[in-house]
Amino acid sequence: FRRVLFRSIAGSGSTTNVRNQNAAFNYTHIFSANTLDELRLGYNRPTYLILQDGAYDNDFASKLGLQNLLRDPIVWGVPNVSISGFDAIGSPSSTSPTTQVSNIFQLIDHLTLIRGNHSIKLGGEARKTNYNDRSELDDRGAFSFTGAITADPQQRSTTGASLADMLLGLPLSAAGSGTSLAGNFNGFTYAAFVQDDWRVSTRLTLNLGVRYDIDTRFTDVQNRLTYFDGSYPGGRILIAGTSNAYIPGIGVTNGPNTSRTLIPADKNNWGPRIGLAFRPFAGSQTVIRASYAVFYNVIELQDMRTFVRNPPFGSVVQLTADQNENSTAPGALHVSGLFPSQGTPAAKPNVYSAAGNYPTPYYQQWNFTIQHELTTGTLLEAGYLGSKGTKLVDRLNANQATLETNPAIPTSLASRTPYPLFGGTIRLSNNEANSTYHALIAKVERRFAKGFSLLASYTFAKSLDGASLIDDNPRDIYNLALDKGRSDFDIRHHAVLSGTLELPFGHGKRYLTSGFFSHVAGGWQANSIVSLRSGVPLSV
């Protein structure tokens, strides 16, 4: 259970305001009986705002003596304090205040041509996305008290008190930001496709097509995008549209020439579409269907917005105490001494960046089904569905410390990290995750007739991946294969039974066909849905 020692502390909430505005224009022109064109214009403006309690009212960070944090009144409020075994203090989110406003302009044109046995569709799409984001992170300070500092290093499982750590002002970790984290991004996406539904014969129809997608990558109006270069000794941060780089303790220095996007566009996004419907017998009772297609995902803006949070434009300092040292050792953290000035060796910044060329994620999907009409209106279907995700986004910490070579002789955490000049987190969006999904399906459907319908289905499936969610951090970046397993949402068995029964009362039915009660009892239906499924995997 959790002790609710701090639930009565005011200022630990937030207000969320979501608004969406849309405008659309559609124009359809019929050139002839077999030629049609459709033009669509669209505009979408979603707005997402989060404001923590205490904004513009109470600067608790200053009252607590915390230094070098952002002093803009909009970020005021209660610092985020986590105490093991107790409810947390502060805003539910460390990323408040948040202001996200997007302007999305879209142009789509589809042309349909009917030529003999061919139904051809071709067209294209152009989309501009303007994304304005200000999402502050730990600007009031964030602290974690776990009891590790007051614990006996030889008996950690039975000693130490999180509340004692807090009263002594000795956090295990602390994070804070003295800069505003904002970006104004612009990006363009283009697509073109052609699809031919070809009726080869009365028994065979083919669906053949291809689609091409290209994302030009986002730029920031003020060139605040950055990229972590881990190949440079000790690491450095490249700055978009310049020949500069940032190194902690040195500052801005010479670096390689970079483009405004930092990452080249992925230009190999071809997506074929193949399908068929085939009646193997002269009658119409049996149909075989099969298809295969490739679908490309879009660039994750929730990733892109973090790439402006790095020095020299933004900075989130994350510090971790060495729990093997005492409170007077250099590796200890004291709330009274937080936070160090940006740019100093003690202010080790966290880093947010893409990894490699950040390729576009894509999915391959395929299926094979056989459908047979048992009786008029009653269908039996059995089949197989498959899917494979490639180059999916997962996030890893490139500054993960290695294990102790000799646990009997402990060494400092900093000495075991690949990039000791940086903070404890170098979060790289690494598009190298994969997923697979396979399923066998069976379905019986009786279409509504004579007052009755029924649908029964069963799915036997298995889903595997290395990261079910974008924020799933790998257990060990040096051995990513450890994370391959059943997906968090994997459901092995799933059966659904649903039906509709029209009650036999009222005009034209078997009972109460006339009179007052025919109006009261007539027109009623009984509906039922039963869903049975196995559970999802548990992590231990």
Summary of the structure (lengths in Angstrom):
residues: 540
radius of gyration: 30.0
end to end distance: 18.6
largest distance: 93.9
contacts: 1649
relative contact order: 0.09
helix: 7%
strand: 49%
